[in-house]
Amino acid sequence: MSRFLAIRAVTLTAGLFLASLIIFAALRLLPGDVAQVIGGTTASPQRIAELRAQLGLDRPMLLQYTDWIGGIFTGDLGRSIVSGSPIAGELAQKAQVTVPLTIYSLLIALLIALPLGILTAYRRDALASRALSVLGVGAAAVPIVWAGLLGAIVFSGWLGWLPAQGFPRAGWADPLAALRALTLPALTIGLLVGAILFRFVRSATLGALHAEHVRTAMSQGRTRLGALVRHGLPGVGLSIVSLLGLQLAELLVGAVVVEQLFNLPGLGRMLVTDVGNRDLLKVQSTLFVLTAVILVLGALIDVLHRLIDPRLRVDAEDER
């Protein structure tokens, strides 16, 4: 296990370093100049040059990169080029919307995918199961913007149950109002991600029903349902744990789109605004933090999978 943890730590570090290089280089390809944005359209070339010098944009790219990445690994994300405020503080503030939205969406996705996926696999020949399977395939293909607009029309426009825009000024000081504001966006993401997870859970459960150890349990007197619950679903759970690592990026990308759609003051909306303002330091720090969260959670899921699945530990011992 220690060897696995060491290898995983090295690959995680290499992934973070490579991600930082890609993010830094890609943002330098964007058109526009933050000095021109700050100076305005009437600023003279001399004034633009002064602003670039003040912001450090005239320094060599390598020096800009090393200063930025060195600050990140010491806990300093820097200051916004446009507003001058600490980036870490703004990220922490906006994360109070994005993180709960992502968790809320994941819970909705799991509440949809797990029971329906297992039920439709267990009763695969039932008409309702076939209908849900077809519906799941169709729901997974729906664009998130279209789903959000449809949800706003139905649940906010026609029924008036949920707000379709904004977040309470009091924030989480009023938890019920905050949850109501996040419910429709979370449903938009959760339903689409849940449709993807549903198809996977159904497929994994069907595989478990035909697995040899489940058939052996049934031959020893267990009912089909009992054999599935006792011997099949633990393996399905392990597969779901692995898949969740892949869905984290989908959830965060969905949050970026949905925050714009529902006017939520989260990381996604801030990121779009900063790209428009060419606040490169803030954009690259935000993207790096989001990428690091995905990579770290993926590594933790790998470790968790190794801890709870004895077959992986046995394979590792055999390799040694």
C-alpha positions in Angstrom: 0.0 0.0 0.0 2.8 2.4 0.8 4.3 1.8 -2.7 0.9 2.6 -4.2 0.6 5.8 -2.2 4.1 6.9 -3.2 3.4 6.3 -6.9 0.0 8.1 -6.6 1.6 11.1 -4.9 4.2 11.3 -7.7 1.6 11.1 -10.5 -0.6 13.7 -8.7 2.3 16.1 -8.4 3.2 15.6 -12.0 -0.4 16.1 -13.0 -0.7 19.4 -11.1 2.6 20.7 -12.6 1.4 19.8 -16.2 -2.0 21.4 -15.6 -0.3 24.6 -14.4 1.8 24.7 -17.5 -1.2 24.1 -19.8 -3.4 26.7 -18.0 -0.7 29.4 -18.0 0.2 28.8 -21.7 -3.4 28.6 -22.9 -4.4 31.9 -21.3 -1.5 33.7 -23.0 -3.1 32.8 -26.3 -6.3 34.7 -25.5 -6.7 37.9 -27.5 -6.8 41.2 -25.6 -4.7 43.0 -23.1 -5.6 43.6 -19.4 -3.6 46.8 -19.5 -5.9 48.0 -22.3 -9.0 47.0 -20.4 -7.9 49.0 -17.3 -6.6 52.0 -19.3 -9.7 52.2 -21.5 -10.0 52.9 -25.2 -8.6 56.4 -24.8 -5.4 55.4 -23.1 -2.2 56.4 -24.9 0.4 53.8 -25.8 2.7 55.3 -23.2 0.0 54.8 -20.5 -0.6 51.2 -21.7 3.2 50.5 -21.4 3.2 52.0 -17.9 0.3 49.8 -16.8 1.9 46.7 -18.2 5.1 47.5 -16.2 3.1 48.1 -13.0 1.2 44.8 -13.5 4.4 42.9 -14.3 3.1 41.9 -17.7 6.3 43.1 -19.4 8.4 40.5 -17.6 9.6 37.3 -19.3 6.9 34.6 -19.4 9.1 32.1 -17.5 9.5 34.6 -14.7 5.8 35.3 -14.6 5.1 31.5 -14.4 7.6 30.8 -11.7 6.4 33.7 -9.5 2.8 32.5 -9.9 3.4 28.8 -9.3 5.8 29.5 -6.5 3.2 31.6 -4.8 0.5 28.9 -5.2 2.6 26.2 -3.6 3.3 28.6 -0.6 -0.4 29.3 -0.2 -0.5 32.7 -2.0 -2.8 32.9 -5.0 -1.8 36.5 -5.6 -4.0 39.5 -6.1 -6.5 40.3 -8.9 -4.9 42.4 -11.6 -8.2 44.4 -12.1 -9.5 44.9 -8.5 -6.3 44.4 -6.5 -8.2 42.2 -3.9 -6.7 38.9 -2.7 -7.7 36.0 -5.0 -7.9 33.5 -2.2 -10.5 35.5 -0.4 -12.7 35.9 -3.5 -12.4 32.1 -4.2 -13.4 31.3 -0.7 -16.4 33.6 -0.9 -17.6 32.3 -4.3 -17.0 28.7 -3.3 -19.8 29.1 -0.7 -22.2 28.9 -3.6 -20.4 26.5 -6.0 -19.4 23.8 -3.4 -22.9 23.4 -1.9 -24.4 23.4 -5.5 -22.0 20.6 -6.5 -22.7 18.5 -3.4 -26.5 19.1 -3.8 -26.3 18.1 -7.4 -24.4 14.9 -6.6 -26.9 13.9 -4.0 -29.8 14.4 -6.4 -27.9 12.4 -9.1 -27.3 9.5 -6.6 -30.9 9.5 -5.4 -32.0 9.1 -9.0 -29.4 6.7 -10.3 -29.0 4.2 -7.4 -32.6 3.0 -6.8 -33.8 3.3 -10.4 -30.7 1.7 -11.8 -30.9 -1.3 -9.5 -34.7 -1.7 -9.8 -34.7 -1.6 -13.6 -31.9 -4.1 -13.7 -33.7 -6.5 -11.3 -37.0 -6.1 -13.1 -35.5 -5.7 -16.6 -38.4 -7.3 -18.4 -41.1 -5.0 -16.8 -42.6 -2.4 -19.1 -41.9 0.4 -16.6 -38.2 -0.7 -16.4 -37.9 -0.6 -20.2 -39.6 2.9 -20.3 -37.2 4.2 -17.6 -34.2 2.8 -19.6 -35.3 4.7 -22.7 -36.0 7.8 -20.7 -32.5 7.6 -19.2 -30.8 7.4 -22.6 -32.8 10.4 -23.8 -32.2 12.5 -20.6 -28.4 11.9 -20.8 -28.4 13.6 -24.2 -30.3 16.7 -23.2 -28.1 19.9 -23.3 -27.7 21.4 -19.8 -28.8 24.9 -21.0 -32.0 23.5 -22.5 -32.7 21.5 -19.3 -32.2 24.6 -17.1 -34.5 26.8 -19.2 -37.2 24.1 -19.3 -36.9 23.7 -15.5 -37.1 27.5 -15.0 -40.3 27.7 -17.1 -42.0 24.8 -15.4 -41.0 25.1 -11.7 -40.6 28.9 -11.5 -42.8 30.2 -14.3 -45.8 27.9 -14.4 -45.8 26.4 -10.9 -44.0 29.2 -9.0 -42.4 26.7 -6.6 -38.8 27.7 -6.9 -36.8 30.9 -7.7 -35.1 30.9 -11.0 -32.6 33.8 -10.5 -30.2 35.0 -7.9 -28.9 34.0 -4.4 -30.0 35.5 -1.1 -27.9 38.5 0.0 -27.7 37.1 3.5 -26.2 33.9 2.0 -26.2 30.9 4.3 -27.3 33.1 7.2 -30.8 32.2 5.8 -30.2 28.5 5.0 -33.7 27.8 3.8 -33.7 30.6 1.3 -30.2 29.6 0.1 -31.3 26.0 -0.4 -34.4 27.1 -2.3 -32.2 29.2 -4.6 -29.9 26.3 -5.3 -32.6 23.6 -5.7 -33.5 24.4 -9.4 -29.9 24.7 -10.5 -29.0 21.5 -8.6 -31.9 19.6 -10.2 -30.7 20.7 -13.6 -27.3 19.3 -13.0 -28.4 16.3 -10.9 -31.0 15.1 -13.4 -28.5 15.0 -16.3 -25.6 13.5 -14.3 -28.1 11.1 -12.6 -29.2 9.9 -16.1 -25.6 9.0 -16.9 -25.1 7.3 -13.6 -28.4 5.5 -13.9 -27.3 3.8 -17.1 -24.0 2.8 -15.5 -25.7 1.4 -12.3 -28.2 -0.5 -14.4 -25.4 -2.1 -16.5 -23.3 -2.9 -13.4 -26.3 -4.5 -11.7 -27.1 -6.6 -14.7 -23.5 -7.8 -14.7 -23.7 -8.6 -11.0 -26.9 -10.6 -11.5 -25.1 -12.8 -14.0 -21.8 -13.0 -12.0 -20.7 -16.5 -10.9 -20.6 -15.7 -7.2 -24.2 -14.4 -7.3 -25.3 -17.5 -9.2 -23.5 -19.7 -6.7 -25.2 -18.0 -3.8 -28.6 -18.6 -5.5 -27.7 -22.3 -6.0 -27.1 -22.5 -2.2 -30.6 -21.4 -1.4 -30.5 -17.7 -1.4 -33.3 -15.9 -3.3 -32.4 -13.8 -6.4 -32.9 -10.6 -4.5 -31.0 -11.8 -1.4 -28.0 -13.0 -3.5 -28.0 -9.6 -5.3 -28.1 -7.6 -2.1 -25.6 -9.7 -0.2 -23.1 -10.6 -2.9 -23.8 -8.4 -6.0 -24.3 -4.9 -4.8 -21.0 -4.5 -3.0 -19.2 -4.9 -6.3 -21.6 -2.4 -7.9 -20.8 0.0 -5.2 -17.1 -0.2 -5.9 -17.7 0.5 -9.6 -19.8 3.5 -8.6 -17.0 4.9 -6.4 -14.7 4.7 -9.4 -17.2 6.4 -11.7 -17.8 9.3 -9.3 -14.1 10.3 -9.8 -14.8 10.8 -13.5 -18.1 12.6 -12.9 -16.5 15.3 -10.7 -15.4 17.2 -13.7 -18.9 17.0 -15.2 -20.4 18.4 -12.0 -18.0 21.3 -11.9 -18.5 22.1 -15.6 -22.2 21.9 -15.1 -21.9 24.3 -12.2 -20.1 26.8 -14.4 -22.9 26.8 -17.0 -25.7 26.7 -14.5 -24.4 29.6 -12.4 -24.5 31.8 -15.5 -28.0 30.6 -16.4 -29.5 31.1 -12.9 -27.4 34.2 -12.0 -25.7 32.6 -9.1 -22.6 34.4 -7.6 -20.3 31.3 -7.7 -17.0 30.4 -9.1 -18.4 29.8 -12.6 -19.9 33.2 -13.0 -16.8 34.8 -11.5 -14.6 32.9 -14.0 -16.6 34.1 -17.0 -16.5 37.7 -15.8 -12.7 37.5 -15.2 -12.1 36.1 -18.7 -14.0 39.0 -20.2 -11.9 41.4 -18.1 -8.7 39.6 -19.1 -7.8 39.2 -15.4 -5.3 36.5 -16.3 -3.8 35.9 -12.8 -7.2 35.4 -11.3 -8.4 33.2 -14.1 -5.4 31.0 -14.1 -5.4 30.7 -10.3 -9.1 29.8 -10.3 -8.7 27.2 -13.1 -5.7 25.7 -11.3 -7.6 25.4 -8.0 -10.6 23.8 -9.7 -8.2 21.4 -11.6 -6.4 20.6 -8.4 -9.6 19.8 -6.6 -10.6 17.3 -9.3 -7.2 15.7 -9.4 -6.9 15.4 -5.6 -10.4 14.0 -5.2 -9.7 11.5 -8.0 -6.5 10.4 -6.1 -8.5 10.1 -2.9 -11.1 7.9 -4.7 -8.3 5.7 -6.0 -7.0 5.3 -2.5 -10.4 4.6 -1.1 -11.1 2.1 -3.8 -7.8 0.3 -3.0 -8.7 0.3 0.7 -12.2 -1.2 0.4 -11.5 -3.6 -2.5 -9.4 -6.6 -1.2 -8.8 -7.8 -4.8 -6.7 -4.8 -5.6 -4.6 -5.3 -2.5 -4.1 -9.0 -3.4 -3.1 -8.0 -7.0 -0.6 -5.5 -5.6 1.0 -8.2 -3.3 1.2 -10.6 -6.3 3.1 -8.0 -8.3 5.7 -7.6 -5.6 
